[in-house]
Each structure stands twice: as C-alpha cells, then as structure tokens.
C-alpha cells in the first residue's frame, strides 16, 4: 500500500498526463491544456489571481526551454512553487493560532 507521499506523487503524474494527452502529445502541456488543467485542478488559485493574463504569464515562466509547451519537469516547478507558498501561509496561520 503506497504512503501518503507516494500517492500524492502518483496523483501529480496522473493529473499531468490526463491533461497533456488532450492534444495528442502526452509528454507536454500546450497553453490550452495548461489553462484547462489550472481551471479544473487549481481553480481556487486561479480565481485568486486578479491578472487576466495569469495563465500566459505562468506558461512563460514555466517554459524554461522555450518550446511553447510545458513538460513534466517544468510542470513540477509549478506544483513546488505553489506548495511552498501554501506551506508559508500554513506557518503564518499556525503562529496566529498559538497566540
């Protein structure tokens, strides 16, 4: 039976490939696939963004090799960045709860 962390990693891989396979190449996300993924899987984050060009900005930041697609390694950097931000919010919340 997989651990919680192993299950989380498996879920991240499955989510990536679920959306990456929409346009035929299951190894990368196009801009439209990234947008669909974010609207479905990161809806709360996307709604909190006041910038209507947030997906385009994120796509540009993630696409480190400049091929106009996001591969799994580039996608993981999005998940890591959001996880770090969430953990920082969690720490602030925990400090407030102790007061």
Secondary structure, DSSP 8 states (H G I E B T S, - for coil): ---HHHHHHHHHHHHHHHHHGGGS-TTEE-HHHHHHHHHHHSHHHHHH---TTHHHHHHHHH-TT-SSSEEHHHHHHHHHHHHHHHHHHHHHHHHHHH-
